[in-house]
Amino acid sequence: MKATQARRDIKTQYKERKKTGGVFVIRNTATGKALLLAAADLQGSRNRFEFAQKTGSCIDLKLQKDWAEQGGGAFAFEVLEELEKGETQTDAEFREDIAVLKEIWQEKLTGENADGPGPIARLY
C-alpha cells in the first residue's frame, strides 16, 4: 500500500507543479540559422532536443538536411522568453498566449523595424 500512496503523491506533485512555457530557437551554431518554436512545456522541449542530440535523430524536418551534414552537436537550444501559466488560466488560454508570444518574436527577429540583423542571421 505504501508504494501505491507514493505513486499517488508523485502524480499529485506533478499535476500541481508550476507550468512554464515559452518561445525558443534551435540554432545552428555553424551557419547562424535558427528555427523559432514555442511550447507550453519548455523543459519537455529541452529534454526532447537533448535526447535527439544524444541519439543522432533530428528534432524537426526543417533542420534535417543541416542536422545530417553537421550532426546534432552543431545545434543549440536557446530560450528567448519564458511564460508561467497563471493559476486561473486554462491550458487553451496558456497555449494561445504562447502562440501570441511566438508571433511577437517572429516579428522581432524578421520584422522590418528590427535594428540591424539582430541575434539571428536567418530563420529556417
HUBELHU-V919694 format. One record per backbone hydrogen bond with DSSP energy under -0.5 kcal/mol. NH is the residue of the N-H (numbers start at 1). CO is the residue of the C=O. E is the energy in kcal/mol with one decimal. If there is no record, write none. Layout:
BEGIN
nh=NH co=CO e=E
nh=NH co=CO e=E
END
This chain:
BEGIN
nh=5 co=1 e=-2.3
nh=6 co=2 e=-2.4
nh=7 co=3 e=-2.2
nh=8 co=4 e=-2.1
nh=9 co=5 e=-2.5
nh=10 co=6 e=-2.2
nh=11 co=7 e=-2.5
nh=12 co=8 e=-2.6
nh=13 co=9 e=-2.5
nh=14 co=10 e=-2.3
nh=15 co=11 e=-2.4
nh=16 co=12 e=-1.8
nh=17 co=13 e=-0.7
nh=17 co=14 e=-0.8
nh=20 co=18 e=-0.5
nh=21 co=19 e=-0.5
nh=21 co=83 e=-3.0
nh=22 co=39 e=-2.6
nh=23 co=81 e=-2.4
nh=24 co=37 e=-2.7
nh=25 co=78 e=-2.7
nh=26 co=35 e=-1.9
nh=27 co=25 e=-0.7
nh=27 co=76 e=-2.7
nh=28 co=33 e=-3.3
nh=29 co=27 e=-0.9
nh=29 co=74 e=-3.0
nh=30 co=74 e=-0.6
nh=32 co=28 e=-2.8
nh=34 co=122 e=-2.0
nh=35 co=26 e=-2.0
nh=36 co=34 e=-0.6
nh=37 co=24 e=-3.1
nh=39 co=22 e=-2.3
nh=42 co=20 e=-2.4
nh=45 co=41 e=-1.9
nh=46 co=42 e=-2.6
nh=47 co=43 e=-2.5
nh=48 co=44 e=-2.3
nh=49 co=45 e=-2.3
nh=50 co=46 e=-2.6
nh=51 co=47 e=-2.4
nh=52 co=48 e=-2.4
nh=53 co=49 e=-2.2
nh=54 co=50 e=-2.2
nh=55 co=51 e=-2.3
nh=56 co=52 e=-1.3
nh=57 co=52 e=-1.0
nh=63 co=60 e=-1.5
nh=64 co=60 e=-0.6
nh=64 co=61 e=-0.9
nh=67 co=63 e=-3.1
nh=68 co=64 e=-2.5
nh=69 co=65 e=-1.9
nh=70 co=66 e=-3.1
nh=71 co=67 e=-2.1
nh=74 co=71 e=-1.6
nh=75 co=72 e=-1.8
nh=76 co=27 e=-2.4
nh=78 co=25 e=-2.7
nh=78 co=76 e=-0.6
nh=80 co=23 e=-2.5
nh=81 co=23 e=-1.8
nh=83 co=21 e=-3.0
nh=85 co=19 e=-2.9
nh=89 co=86 e=-0.7
nh=94 co=90 e=-2.3
nh=95 co=91 e=-2.6
nh=96 co=92 e=-2.1
nh=97 co=93 e=-2.4
nh=98 co=94 e=-2.0
nh=99 co=95 e=-2.1
nh=100 co=96 e=-2.1
nh=101 co=97 e=-2.2
nh=102 co=98 e=-2.2
nh=103 co=99 e=-2.0
nh=104 co=100 e=-2.2
nh=105 co=101 e=-2.1
nh=106 co=102 e=-2.5
nh=107 co=103 e=-2.2
nh=108 co=104 e=-2.4
nh=109 co=105 e=-2.4
nh=110 co=106 e=-1.8
nh=111 co=107 e=-2.9
nh=114 co=111 e=-1.1
nh=116 co=114 e=-0.9
nh=118 co=115 e=-0.5
nh=121 co=32 e=-0.9
nh=122 co=32 e=-0.7
nh=124 co=34 e=-2.4
END
